[in-house]
Amino acid sequence: MTLGLFFGSFNPIHNGHLIIANILPQLGYVNKTLLIVSPQNPFKGREELAQFHHRLTMCKLATENSQFIDVSDIESKLPLPSYTYQTLRELKKQYPQHKFKIIVGSDSYLTLPLWKNFNELKQYEFLIYQRPNFKVYALFSENHQIVRNTPLLHISATMIRKFIRQNVDISYLVPDSVKNYIISHRLYTP
């Protein structure tokens, strides 16, 4: 089985994440997408980061009826901050029968040379989906590919957190189950 690994803080998970995660298996790029919830991204601050268990729960709520998406907490069992190469080593140990492809937005892909152990990561196939204002003109490896026919989405977790602070309704940006969880746990409010 080929698993698409979609790493992220998912702070919170939103419909943009879910559309990409859901569509790649249906287009035949992978058999299933695995959302890997990162406790701490080395490139992001922690000041607005909801606790890991909240973000993991929201991902599970958002995907509970999906046949194409699963959720993993593997990085919560690894040293912090979360480095992709460490997670991949652990996944290869646990699931040697699976092939892994890394799903990444064009914005993050452009920072790939800054990732820890970049040369080790080049052996993996990257599936790059377009993000607004981040065009990829050259690939870092011949087995990396830009995914075509995916929507160009202007939804971001940063925007959603800002809307919550401004008391703007986030319906249609996140699944209802995630919206209700955010409200009931008073996440992202001052």
N, C-alpha and C positions, 0 to 999 in steps of 0.2 A: 504494500500500500504506500502511496505517496502522500505525505502530509505536508500541507502548506503551513508554515510556522509564522504566525502573525503576532509579533512581539509588541507590547505597548503598556503604558501606564493605565490606559483606559480610565481616564480621570475626568469625567465618566465615559463609559462606552456610549457611543451614539450611533445613529442610523448610517452614517458614512462608513464607520468601521464595519457594521453588519452587512451593508450592501456589498462591499469588497469581499469580505469573508464568505459570503453566501454565493456570490456569482462565480468565483474562480473554480470551485469544484464543478459547477454546472457547465462551464466553458471547457472543461477537460484539462485544465492546468494541473490540478491535484485531485486526489480522491476525497479529501476532507481537509478543512481548515481547523487548526488548533490555535486558539487564542492563548497566548502565554502572557499572563498578567505579571508585570515586573514590579517587585516591591520598591525598587529604587533605580531609575534610569540614571546612568552616570553623566548624562548631558543635561539633566533637568534638576532644578531646585526642588526642595521638599516643602516649601512654604504653603503651597495650595494643594498638596497631595493628600487626598483622603486616605484614611487607614487602609492597609492592604485588604483586610477582610471585607470592607465595604465594597471596594472595587471588584474583588473576586465575586462577591455575591451578586453585584449588578450584572457582571458578565454572564453568570449562570442564569439569572432571571431573563436576560435578553435573549438567550439562546436555548432555553429549556425545550422549545418545540422544534428545534432545527435538526434536520437530518444531515446537514452539511457542516455544522460547526460544533466543536467541543471546546472545553475550557480546561486549562492546566494551571496548577499552582506550583509547578516544579521549581520556579526561581525562588520561592519562599524557603526552600530547603537548601539553597546554595549561598555562598558568601556574598555579602553586599559590598559595593553596588553590583547590580546584575550585568554581567558581560555575556554577550551572545555566544562567544566561543565556548565559555564554560557550560552554558546550557546545552549547546549542541553536543559537547563531549558526553554530558550526562544522558541526554536523549539517545545517543548512539549506544551507550552501555545498556540502557533499559529496553530499547526497542531496536535491536540490531537488524531485524527483518524489514524495517521501514526505510524508505527513502525520504529525505527532507528537502524541501524548497523553502526559501525565506521570502516572505511577502513583505514588501516595504514600499512606502510612498517615495515619490521622486525627491521630495525634500530631504528625507532621511538618507536616501541612497547617495546623494551628493556628498554626504559627510562620511561615507564608508571608509575612506583612507584614515580617518581619525579614530575609528573603532579599534579597541584593543585587539591585538593579534589579527590585524587586517589580512595578512597573507594566508593565514589558516582559513579564513572565511571565504576566500576566493574559490575554494574547491566546491563550494555549494552553489547550486543554482539560485539566483535571485529573480523573483518575479516583481517587477517594478510597475506600480500603478501611478498614473499622473496625478499630481497635486497642483492646485492653482499656483501659477507664477514660478514653477520649478520644472523647467524643461531639461530632459536628459539628452545630451547630444552624443555622448560616447559612453561605452560601457567599460567597467573595470575588468571584466573577464568575458571570454567568448560564450560561456554558459549562462550569462546573465541576459535576461530579456525584458523588454518593455511589454507590458500586457496591453493589448489593444481592446477596444470595445467595452471599456469600463467607464462608468459615468465620472465626469470631472466634478467633484463635490467640494463645495465651499463651507462645509460644516467642520468645526473644530471643537475640541473639548474646552479650549481656552475661551472661545466665544460663548459656549454653553454656560461655563462658570460665571462669566461676566453677566449674561442674561439673568442668571439666578440671583446674583447680587443686586441687580437692578429690578428684581421682582417681575421679570418678563416671563411669560408662559413659554415653557420649552416643549410643549406638545409638538409632535411631528419631527422633532430633532432627535429625540430618544424614544425608545419603546415606552408604553404606558407603565409597565412594571418597573422600569428604571426611574421614571419620573416620580412614581409613587414612593419608591424607596428613598430617593433623594429628599422628598418632602418629609416623609415620616422620620428620617434620621437627621434632618436639618443640615444636610451636607452643603458645603460651598457657600454658606451664608456667613456674614460677618459675626 
